[in-house]
């Protein structure tokens, strides 16, 4: 079979390339050129070889160009990925810087409010840990990555929550003490906001000037605590005289001069002439002089509508406009005015209406004003 096929192929080649003769005439001469079958086959083989080589070259060139294009495309893709990665890194760093800056603002917010409303947190306060020193200038340097920023932020928010609870607890203590004295703590806190002003010093927690609601709540809780405790400190809490008993109470009595029914607007503390008289609460001296029925008299205004009056004095140790602390020496006991003997007539007035001083002084003796500053303590 193979030999037959080979023979057929040779026969076709002979048929395709027969011996050929060409007649050429030149200058009257005739020439015969004979091209053999073998020569034709050789020429055809060379032509096929050259054509094949050319096709191979074209294929190689095309392959090379395709490979180069693919490499360029791959390189372009890698460059695009690197550019995207670099963009992400740049945005990450910008985000980290922004978060670190906000943490600095938050830390400043916390420190300013703690310094203003609490100061040094007592070591025995279980609700709060000691304040960490993390000034805003140190935060960005100490935060190398997002996880550290998240840890610091969580710590700040936990501290804000503890500060809020701490302020609300102290506000409740002050509210209960004020309410037990028959006064309105909400009205007292509201009055503490009257007559406000001053330059604007904004507190913010974000670059856009906003305040995180949790920080705002903490600030309001601390401000309310401060207003209530200032109101509580203005309530009479120090006995105005060192005496063993009260000779005349608040309310109905027989008038010592006429014997008729009368209303006594304060408490009478009898004692030796010249005995020291103390301010019952901190405040500002608003009257020093003679007042009808009271003789020599001193009045101290404590804010929130509260005022204390000291009558029948023999001498003064304070002047109008002076700021005094609870327990400060302001006068000496006497018997001036409508008086039967040396004693102090002591009044507590709320919005110029006399109220019984006894509950205030009893509250002080029972420790209901614990934690409020008083230079003179509680005197019986």
C-alpha positions in Angstrom: 0.0 0.0 0.0 2.7 2.4 0.9 4.8 1.8 -2.2 1.7 2.2 -4.3 0.9 5.6 -2.7 4.6 6.7 -3.1 4.5 5.7 -6.7 1.3 7.7 -7.3 2.8 10.7 -5.6 5.9 10.5 -7.8 3.7 10.2 -10.9 1.8 13.3 -9.9 5.0 15.2 -9.4 6.3 14.2 -12.8 3.0 15.2 -14.3 3.2 18.6 -12.5 6.8 19.2 -13.5 7.4 17.8 -17.0 10.6 18.6 -18.9 10.0 21.9 -20.7 11.7 23.6 -23.7 11.7 27.3 -24.3 12.6 28.8 -27.8 14.4 32.1 -27.6 15.2 34.2 -30.7 17.8 36.9 -30.4 19.4 38.8 -33.4 18.2 36.3 -35.9 19.4 33.4 -33.9 17.2 30.7 -32.4 18.1 29.1 -29.2 16.5 26.2 -27.4 16.5 26.2 -23.6 15.5 23.0 -21.9 14.4 23.0 -18.2 14.4 19.5 -16.8 11.8 18.2 -14.4 14.4 17.9 -11.8 15.4 21.6 -12.0 11.8 22.6 -11.8 11.4 20.5 -8.6 14.5 22.0 -7.1 13.3 25.5 -7.8 9.8 24.7 -6.4 11.4 23.2 -3.3 13.5 26.3 -2.8 10.5 28.5 -3.3 8.5 26.5 -0.8 11.3 26.6 1.7 11.7 30.3 1.3 8.0 30.8 1.7 7.9 28.6 4.7 10.8 30.4 6.3 9.0 33.7 5.7 5.8 32.4 7.2 7.7 31.2 10.2 9.4 34.6 10.6 6.0 36.3 10.4 4.6 34.0 13.0 7.6 34.6 15.3 7.2 38.3 14.9 3.4 38.1 15.6 4.1 35.9 18.6 6.7 38.3 19.9 4.4 41.3 19.5 1.6 39.4 21.2 3.9 38.5 24.1 5.1 42.1 24.3 1.5 43.4 24.4 0.5 40.9 27.0 3.5 41.9 29.1 2.7 45.5 28.7 -0.9 44.9 29.7 0.2 42.9 32.7 2.6 45.6 33.7 -0.1 48.2 33.3 -2.4 46.1 35.5 0.3 45.8 38.2 0.9 49.6 38.0 -2.8 50.2 38.4 -3.0 47.8 41.4 0.0 49.5 43.0 -1.6 52.9 42.4 -4.9 51.8 44.0 -3.0 50.3 46.9 -1.0 53.5 47.4 -4.3 55.5 47.3 -5.8 53.2 49.9 -2.8 53.6 52.1 -2.9 57.4 51.7 -6.6 57.5 52.5 -6.0 55.2 55.5 -3.3 57.5 56.8 -5.5 60.5 56.3 -8.3 58.7 58.2 -5.9 57.7 61.0 -4.7 61.3 61.3 -8.3 62.6 61.4 -9.3 60.1 64.1 -6.2 60.9 66.1 -7.1 64.6 65.9 -10.7 63.9 67.0 -9.3 61.9 69.9 -7.2 64.9 70.9 -10.3 67.1 70.9 -12.2 64.7 72.9 -9.4 64.4 75.5 -9.3 68.2 75.8 -13.1 68.2 76.2 -12.9 65.7 79.1 -10.0 67.4 80.8 -11.5 70.8 80.7 -14.8 69.7 82.2 -13.2 67.5 84.8 -10.9 70.4 85.9 -13.9 72.8 85.9 -16.5 70.7 87.7 -14.7 67.9 89.7 -11.0 68.7 90.0 -9.1 65.9 91.6 -11.3 62.8 91.7 -11.3 61.3 95.2 -9.3 58.1 95.4 -12.2 56.3 97.2 -14.7 57.0 94.4 -15.5 53.5 93.0 -17.4 54.9 90.1 -14.3 56.4 88.5 -10.7 55.5 87.8 -8.1 58.2 88.3 -7.8 60.6 85.4 -5.2 59.5 82.9 -2.8 62.1 81.6 -3.3 62.0 77.8 -2.8 65.5 76.5 -3.9 66.1 72.9 -0.3 66.6 71.7 0.6 63.1 72.7 -2.2 61.2 71.1 -1.2 61.1 67.4 2.3 60.1 68.3 1.1 57.3 70.5 -1.3 55.9 67.9 0.6 53.9 65.2 -2.4 52.1 63.8 -6.2 51.8 63.8 -6.4 49.2 66.5 -4.6 51.4 69.0 -6.9 54.3 68.1 -9.9 52.1 68.6 -8.6 51.1 72.1 -8.1 54.7 73.1 -11.5 55.7 71.8 -13.2 52.9 73.8 -11.3 54.0 76.9 -12.5 57.6 76.4 -16.1 56.6 75.9 -16.0 54.4 79.0 -14.6 57.3 81.1 -17.3 59.7 79.7 -20.0 57.2 80.8 -18.4 56.9 84.3 -18.2 60.7 84.6 -21.8 61.0 83.6 -23.0 58.4 86.2 -20.8 60.1 88.8 -22.3 63.5 88.1 -25.9 62.1 88.1 -25.2 60.4 91.4 -24.0 63.6 93.0 -26.9 65.5 91.5 -29.3 63.0 93.1 -27.7 63.5 96.5 -28.0 67.3 96.2 -31.6 67.1 94.8 -32.7 64.9 97.7 -31.1 67.2 100.3 -32.7 70.3 98.7 -36.1 68.7 98.4 -36.1 67.5 102.0 -35.8 71.1 103.1 -39.0 72.0 101.2 -37.2 73.7 98.3 -37.5 73.0 94.6 -34.2 71.7 93.2 -35.2 72.3 89.6 -36.1 75.9 90.2 -32.8 76.3 92.1 -30.8 74.8 89.2 -32.6 77.1 86.8 -32.0 80.2 88.8 -28.3 79.3 88.8 -28.3 80.0 85.0 -29.6 83.6 85.3 -27.3 86.5 84.6 -24.9 84.5 82.3 -22.4 85.8 79.8 -18.8 86.0 78.8 -16.6 85.3 75.7 -17.5 82.2 73.6 -15.0 79.4 74.1 -16.4 76.5 72.1 -16.0 72.9 73.1 -16.0 70.4 70.2 -15.2 66.7 69.7 -14.9 66.7 65.9 -13.2 68.6 63.1 -16.6 69.8 61.8 -17.3 71.6 65.1 -19.9 69.1 66.3 -20.1 67.5 69.8 -20.6 63.8 70.3 -24.0 63.3 72.0 -22.4 61.2 74.8 -20.0 64.1 75.5 -22.8 66.6 75.5 -24.8 64.5 78.0 -21.7 64.3 80.2 -21.3 68.1 80.1 -25.0 68.8 80.9 -24.8 66.3 83.8 -21.7 67.9 85.2 -23.3 71.4 84.8 -26.5 70.3 86.6 -24.4 68.7 89.4 -22.5 71.9 89.8 -25.6 74.1 89.9 -27.3 71.9 92.4 -24.3 71.7 94.7 -23.8 75.5 94.5 -27.4 75.9 95.4 -27.1 73.4 98.3 -24.0 75.3 99.5 -26.0 78.5 99.6 -28.5 76.9 102.0 -28.0 77.8 105.7 -26.0 74.9 107.2 -24.0 76.4 110.0 -25.5 77.5 113.3 -25.0 81.2 113.5 -24.2 81.2 117.3 -22.5 79.0 119.9 -25.5 78.6 122.2 -27.0 75.7 124.1 -30.7 76.3 123.3 -33.2 78.5 121.4 -35.2 80.9 123.5 -37.9 81.6 121.0 -38.9 79.4 118.0 -40.3 80.2 114.5 -44.1 80.8 114.3 -46.7 81.8 116.9 -45.7 83.3 120.2 -46.8 85.7 122.9 -45.1 89.0 122.2 -42.5 89.7 124.9 -43.5 93.3 125.2 -47.3 93.3 124.7 -48.2 89.7 125.6 -50.5 89.5 122.6 -50.5 87.0 119.8 -47.6 87.5 117.4 -45.7 85.8 114.6 -42.0 85.3 115.2 -40.2 85.1 111.8 -37.0 83.5 113.0 -35.1 81.8 115.9 -33.7 83.6 119.0 -30.3 82.4 120.3 -29.6 83.9 123.8 -26.0 84.3 124.9 -23.4 86.6 126.4 -23.1 90.1 125.1 -20.5 90.3 122.3 -20.6 86.5 121.5 -19.5 85.8 117.9 -22.1 85.6 115.2 -21.4 83.4 112.1 -22.6 83.4 108.5 -24.9 80.4 108.2 -23.9 79.8 104.6 -21.6 81.4 102.0 -22.8 84.4 100.2 -22.4 88.2 99.8 -23.1 90.7 102.6 -25.9 93.0 101.2 -26.9 95.0 104.3 -25.0 96.3 107.4 -26.8 98.9 109.5 -29.9 99.6 111.5 -33.3 98.1 110.6 -36.6 98.8 112.4 -37.4 96.2 115.0 -34.0 94.5 114.5 -31.7 97.1 115.7 -28.2 96.6 114.4 -28.6 94.1 111.5 -26.6 92.2 108.9 -28.1 90.5 105.8 -26.3 88.0 103.7 -27.6 87.0 100.3 -26.8 83.5 99.2 -28.3 83.3 95.7 -31.3 81.3 94.5 -33.6 83.7 96.4 -32.1 82.8 99.8 -31.2 85.4 102.3 -30.3 85.2 106.0 -30.8 88.1 108.5 -29.0 88.6 111.8 -30.6 91.1 114.3 -30.0 92.8 117.7 -26.3 93.0 117.2 -23.8 94.9 119.3 -21.1 95.2 116.6 -20.2 94.4 113.0 -17.4 92.3 111.5 -18.4 92.5 107.9 -19.1 95.2 105.3 -21.5 95.5 102.4 -20.3 93.7 99.3 -18.0 91.3 101.1 -18.0 87.7 100.1 -18.2 85.4 103.2 -18.0 81.7 103.6 -20.2 79.5 105.8 -19.0 79.9 109.4 -17.3 83.3 108.8 -17.4 85.8 111.7 -19.7 88.6 110.6 -21.0 90.3 113.9 -21.3 90.3 117.7 -24.3 89.4 119.8 -26.2 92.3 121.4 -29.6 93.6 122.5 -30.2 96.5 120.1 -33.7 97.2 118.6 -36.8 95.6 120.0 -35.1 93.2 122.4 -35.4 92.2 126.1 -31.8 91.0 126.5 -28.6 89.9 124.6 -29.5 87.4 121.9 -29.4 86.8 118.2 -32.5 87.0 116.1 -31.8 84.8 113.1 -34.1 84.6 110.0 -34.0 82.6 106.8 -35.9 84.1 103.9 -36.7 82.6 100.5 -37.7 85.3 97.9 -38.2 87.6 100.9 -40.6 85.2 102.6 -39.6 84.0 106.1 -39.2 80.2 106.5 -38.4 78.2 109.5 -34.6 78.0 109.9 -34.8 74.9 112.1 -35.0 72.3 109.3 -31.9 73.8 107.7 -29.8 73.7 110.9 -31.1 70.2 111.8 -30.1 69.0 108.3 -26.6 70.3 108.9 -26.4 68.6 112.3 -27.6 65.3 110.7 -24.9 65.4 108.0 -27.2 66.1 105.1 -24.8 68.7 103.8 -21.8 66.3 103.9 -19.3 67.1 101.1 -20.2 70.8 101.0 -17.4 73.2 101.9 -17.7 75.1 105.0 -14.9 76.9 106.8 -16.6 77.1 110.1 -18.2 73.7 110.4 -21.5 73.1 112.1 -21.9 74.9 115.4 -24.5 73.9 118.0 
